[in-house]
Amino acid sequence: MSEALDRGLERAMQTQPIPKTLAGRTSFLVKQFKGTKNTARELGVSQRSVERWLKGGGIGKENAKKLEAAVRERWQPRVRKRIRRAAEANGFYVEVSGTFGFKSGKGSTDDPRDRLLPVQKLSGDVARRLFEARDRGASQQEQEKIIAEGLREAYFTDGGRRARGLEVTFTGLHWAEFSVD
């Protein structure tokens, strides 16, 4: 969920993407952390590995993921803050494919089913709760719960006009795409 949220923010920023090459990403972090030693400490790898990456040397899958995540987290922080404030003030859009379970009144089914939900605008309150959860390192399940609550309000109950008392849960997320105005 966090990765999809980051991709949505990156698209909304309409600025330069993160560096594509291993050497470019590593160089960016070395500048951010003021040296290869500090970069190595932050990533939990050896200083020699960081020096090798600067030259475009090999990197394992797990370390490549760590490197990319560290770059994304620090890429254009002022622009990210501006977009976040806009999402928290005006809401954001999400398109989701997943398995949804339901709990409702008598006579309804709670069997989970796969659904592709069209783009829905979720409130700034949902955005704020989602960002706060992500910032404190919340699990994917907790973040999915926040999105499910937002979708219950926006899509399934149509702002309280129908299906009162309906509870919605993700029981399996296939993918989610986010965008911000």
Buried (B, 14 or more C-beta within 10 A) or exposed (E): BBEBBBBBBBBBBEEEEBBEEBEEBBBBBBEBBEEBBBBBBBBEBEBEBBBBBBEEEEBEEEBBEBBBBBBBEBBBEEBBEEBBEBBBEEBBBBBBBBBBBBEBEEEEEEEBEEBEBEEBBBBBBBBBBBBEBBEEEBEEEBBBBBBBBBBBBBBBBEEEEEBEEBEBBBBEBEEBBBBBE
